[in-house]
Amino acid sequence: MLMVSSYEIALKDFPIIDKDDTLYAATKLMEKYGLDRVVVSEECKMVGILTAKDIMRKLSLTRTLRATTSLLHVSSFMTPDPIVLPPNEPLIKSCRIMLERRISSIPLVNEEKEPIALLTKWDLLDVARNERVPLSSVMTPNPIYIKETDSLLNIRNLMITEGISFLPVVNIDNRLVGIVTVDELAKAFLELHDLLPAKFRKERIHMIRALDIMNRTIPILQQSDTLGMAAALMKEKGIRGVIVMRGNEMVGVVTLTDVVAYLVSKDIVT
């Protein structure tokens, strides 16, 4: 992928929502597009971006616990004034910015500052599909993990503190039993608001555990498997990472961020 522009890889068909629309409408738009984010606009100009991570961070706050998502506005949850780039920006530079600023997407805008494409870490999986480097050379070793009895709020706080979006889950015997990502957390908080009366939410939010929300389909590869295999699996299943094993022992994880970091380190997207 030599001398590729960001626009060539980025999504051209992506969701856009007005800042005064509801959080409920935004989540339905995410579902329609199969994405974890929407671009936020005001009078055709981009003013923010709303992601599953934003929902996970803010929907659990005390001030939002008594409201439903049909009464909450996108403007209260979005990240305002995100980094934007022109469509001809070299892909390698966009990738470096994502890593340096710890962001997962960059809207591409025209001269009128209108969003015309959306570059995400997910789009970089296609670039990595043919990479034959073993996962042992790419993975994050000794990954942070959680117990199946860990609470929803503790998992949220861990993700925010550590800046991660993907966690393996183990049981009392330290056997791998699932994964929890920012997507499961956002979904849990959304369901809490939309399915439970407000008076029950504060109590219920402290009762939810990892085992209640985790994905029990575990994406596992061996450390000798290739990055291309991991990228293909993540793309096919729509998952943010894979767990790397040495035999039956968990030794690492490879996430979207690890994939992008490898591509940048090898100048594969130069």
C-alpha positions as CSV (number, residue, x, y, z in Angstrom):
1,M,0.0,0.0,0.0
2,L,2.7,2.5,-1.0
3,M,2.0,6.2,-1.2
4,V,-1.7,5.6,-0.4
5,S,-3.9,8.6,0.6
6,S,-6.2,8.3,3.6
7,Y,-9.2,8.8,1.4
8,E,-8.4,5.6,-0.6
9,I,-8.8,3.5,2.5
10,A,-11.5,5.5,4.4
11,L,-15.2,4.8,4.5
12,K,-17.2,6.9,2.0
13,D,-20.6,5.8,3.4
14,F,-20.7,6.6,7.0
15,P,-23.3,7.8,9.5
16,I,-23.8,11.5,10.2
17,I,-26.2,12.9,12.8
18,D,-27.2,16.4,14.0
19,K,-25.9,17.5,17.4
20,D,-29.4,18.2,18.6
21,D,-30.7,14.8,17.8
22,T,-31.1,12.2,20.5
23,L,-28.7,9.6,21.8
24,Y,-31.3,7.0,21.0
25,A,-31.3,8.0,17.4
26,A,-27.5,8.0,17.3
27,T,-27.3,4.4,18.6
28,K,-29.9,3.2,16.1
29,L,-27.8,4.9,13.3
30,M,-24.7,3.1,14.6
31,E,-26.6,-0.2,14.4
32,K,-27.8,0.5,10.9
33,Y,-24.3,1.1,9.6
34,G,-22.7,-1.6,11.8
35,L,-20.2,1.0,13.2
36,D,-19.3,2.0,16.7
37,R,-19.3,5.8,15.9
38,V,-21.2,8.6,14.2
39,V,-20.0,11.9,12.9
40,V,-21.9,14.8,14.4
41,S,-22.8,17.9,12.4
42,E,-24.5,21.3,12.7
43,E,-25.7,23.0,9.5
44,C,-23.6,20.5,7.3
45,K,-20.4,21.4,9.2
46,M,-18.8,18.7,11.4
47,V,-18.7,19.7,15.1
48,G,-17.9,16.4,16.8
49,I,-17.8,12.6,16.8
50,L,-19.8,10.2,19.0
51,T,-18.4,6.8,19.8
52,A,-19.2,3.7,21.9
53,K,-16.5,4.8,24.2
54,D,-18.1,8.2,24.7
55,I,-21.4,6.4,25.6
56,M,-19.5,4.0,28.0
57,R,-17.8,7.0,29.7
58,K,-20.8,9.3,30.1
59,L,-23.9,7.3,30.3
60,S,-23.0,5.8,33.7
61,L,-22.6,9.2,35.3
62,T,-25.1,10.0,38.2
63,R,-26.6,12.9,36.3
64,T,-27.6,10.7,33.4
65,L,-29.0,7.8,35.4
66,R,-32.5,9.1,35.6
67,A,-32.9,10.0,31.9
68,T,-33.7,7.9,28.9
69,T,-31.7,7.9,25.7
70,S,-34.6,9.4,23.9
71,L,-34.3,12.5,26.1
72,L,-30.5,12.9,26.0
73,H,-28.9,14.9,23.2
74,V,-25.9,13.9,21.1
75,S,-24.2,17.2,21.9
76,S,-23.9,16.1,25.6
77,F,-22.1,12.9,24.8
78,M,-20.0,13.7,21.7
79,T,-16.3,14.6,21.6
80,P,-16.3,18.1,20.2
81,D,-13.9,19.5,17.6
82,P,-12.2,16.2,16.7
83,I,-9.0,16.1,14.7
84,V,-9.7,16.3,11.0
85,L,-7.5,15.9,7.9
86,P,-7.8,16.6,4.2
87,P,-8.6,13.6,2.0
88,N,-5.1,13.6,0.4
89,E,-3.3,13.2,3.7
90,P,-0.9,10.3,3.5
91,L,-2.2,7.3,5.2
92,I,1.0,6.8,7.2
93,K,0.5,10.3,8.7
94,S,-3.1,9.6,9.7
95,C,-2.1,6.3,11.3
96,R,0.7,8.1,13.3
97,I,-1.8,10.7,14.5
98,M,-4.2,8.1,15.7
99,L,-1.5,6.4,17.7
100,E,0.0,9.6,19.1
101,R,-3.4,11.1,20.0
102,R,-4.9,7.8,21.1
103,I,-7.9,8.1,18.9
104,S,-9.6,5.5,16.7
105,S,-10.8,7.5,13.8
106,I,-10.2,10.7,11.8
107,P,-12.9,12.4,9.7
108,L,-11.6,13.6,6.3
109,V,-13.1,17.0,5.3
110,N,-13.2,19.1,2.1
111,E,-12.2,22.7,1.8
112,E,-15.6,23.7,3.2
113,K,-15.0,21.6,6.3
114,E,-17.7,19.2,5.3
115,P,-17.0,15.5,6.2
116,I,-16.5,13.4,3.1
117,A,-15.0,10.2,4.5
118,L,-14.2,8.6,7.8
119,L,-10.9,6.8,8.4
120,T,-11.0,4.3,11.3
121,K,-8.6,1.7,12.8
122,W,-11.0,-1.0,11.5
123,D,-10.1,0.1,7.9
124,L,-6.5,-0.7,8.5
125,L,-7.3,-4.4,9.0
126,D,-7.5,-4.8,5.3
127,V,-4.0,-3.4,4.9
128,A,-2.7,-6.0,7.4
129,R,-4.4,-9.0,5.8
130,N,-1.3,-10.3,4.0
131,E,1.2,-9.7,6.9
132,R,2.9,-12.9,7.9
133,V,4.7,-11.7,11.0
134,P,3.9,-14.0,14.0
135,L,1.6,-12.7,16.6
136,S,4.4,-13.2,19.2
137,S,6.2,-10.3,17.6
138,V,3.1,-8.0,17.5
139,M,1.1,-8.8,20.6
140,T,0.8,-6.9,23.9
141,P,2.2,-9.5,26.3
142,N,0.9,-10.2,29.8
143,P,-2.5,-8.5,29.1
144,I,-4.7,-6.9,31.7
145,Y,-7.7,-9.2,32.3
146,I,-10.8,-9.3,34.5
147,K,-12.6,-11.8,36.6
148,E,-16.1,-12.8,35.6
149,T,-17.4,-11.5,38.9
150,D,-16.0,-7.9,38.3
151,S,-18.6,-5.3,38.3
152,L,-19.8,-3.2,35.3
153,L,-18.6,0.0,36.9
154,N,-15.2,-1.4,37.9
155,I,-14.7,-2.6,34.3
156,R,-15.6,0.8,33.0
157,N,-13.2,2.5,35.3
158,L,-10.4,0.1,34.4
159,M,-10.9,0.7,30.7
160,I,-10.8,4.5,31.2
161,T,-7.8,4.4,33.5
162,E,-5.8,2.1,31.3
163,G,-7.0,3.4,28.0
164,I,-8.0,0.0,26.7
165,S,-11.2,-1.3,25.0
166,F,-10.6,-5.1,25.0
167,L,-10.4,-7.3,28.1
168,P,-10.2,-11.1,28.5
169,V,-12.4,-12.6,31.2
170,V,-11.4,-15.5,33.4
171,N,-13.3,-17.5,36.0
172,I,-12.4,-18.5,39.6
173,D,-10.1,-21.2,38.2
174,N,-8.3,-18.6,35.9
175,R,-9.8,-20.3,32.9
176,L,-10.6,-18.1,30.0
177,V,-14.4,-17.8,29.6
178,G,-15.0,-14.7,27.5
179,I,-14.1,-11.2,26.5
180,V,-15.6,-7.8,27.3
181,T,-15.0,-4.8,25.0
182,V,-16.2,-1.2,25.1
183,D,-19.1,-2.3,22.9
184,E,-20.5,-4.7,25.5
185,L,-20.2,-1.9,28.1
186,A,-21.9,0.7,26.0
187,K,-24.7,-1.8,25.2
188,A,-25.2,-2.6,28.9
189,F,-25.5,1.0,29.9
190,L,-27.9,1.7,27.0
191,E,-30.1,-1.2,27.9
192,L,-30.0,-0.2,31.6
193,H,-31.5,3.2,30.6
194,D,-34.0,2.0,28.0
195,L,-35.3,-1.1,29.7
196,L,-35.4,-0.3,33.4
197,P,-37.5,2.4,35.2
198,A,-35.2,5.2,36.5
199,K,-35.8,4.4,40.2
200,F,-34.2,0.9,39.7
201,R,-31.2,1.9,37.7
202,K,-28.8,3.0,40.5
203,E,-29.3,-0.3,42.4
204,R,-29.1,-2.4,39.2
205,I,-25.9,-0.8,37.9
206,H,-24.0,-2.1,40.9
207,M,-25.3,-5.6,40.4
208,I,-24.2,-6.2,36.8
209,R,-21.1,-8.4,36.5
210,A,-18.7,-9.3,33.6
211,L,-20.4,-12.7,33.3
212,D,-23.7,-10.9,32.6
213,I,-22.4,-8.9,29.6
214,M,-19.3,-10.8,28.3
215,N,-19.0,-12.3,24.8
216,R,-18.6,-16.0,25.3
217,T,-17.3,-16.5,21.8
218,I,-13.6,-16.2,22.4
219,P,-11.3,-15.1,19.5
220,I,-8.2,-17.3,20.1
221,L,-5.1,-17.7,18.0
222,Q,-1.7,-19.2,18.7
223,Q,1.4,-17.1,19.0
224,S,2.8,-18.7,15.9
225,D,-0.2,-17.6,13.8
226,T,0.2,-14.5,11.7
227,L,-0.9,-11.0,11.9
228,G,-2.8,-11.4,8.7
229,M,-4.8,-14.2,10.3
230,A,-5.6,-12.0,13.2
231,A,-6.6,-9.1,11.0
232,A,-8.9,-11.3,8.9
233,L,-10.6,-12.8,12.0
234,M,-11.1,-9.3,13.6
235,K,-12.6,-8.0,10.3
236,E,-14.8,-11.1,9.8
237,K,-16.2,-11.2,13.3
238,G,-16.2,-7.4,14.0
239,I,-14.1,-7.8,17.1
240,R,-11.6,-5.4,18.5
241,G,-8.9,-7.9,19.3
242,V,-7.8,-11.5,19.6
243,I,-6.3,-13.5,22.5
244,V,-2.9,-15.0,21.8
245,M,-2.2,-18.4,23.3
246,R,0.9,-20.6,23.8
247,G,-0.8,-23.9,23.9
248,N,-3.5,-23.5,26.6
249,E,-1.8,-20.5,28.2
250,M,-2.9,-16.9,27.5
251,V,0.3,-14.9,26.7
252,G,-1.0,-11.8,25.0
253,V,-3.6,-9.9,23.0
254,V,-3.6,-8.3,19.6
255,T,-5.9,-5.3,19.3
256,L,-6.8,-2.8,16.6
257,T,-4.2,-0.5,18.1
258,D,-1.5,-3.2,17.9
259,V,-2.3,-3.7,14.3
260,V,-2.0,0.0,13.5
261,A,1.2,0.3,15.5
262,Y,2.8,-2.6,13.6
263,L,1.9,-1.1,10.2
264,V,3.4,2.3,11.2
265,S,6.5,0.7,12.6
266,K,7.2,-1.1,9.3
267,D,6.1,1.8,7.2
268,I,3.7,-0.5,5.4
269,V,1.3,2.3,4.8
270,T,3.9,4.7,3.6
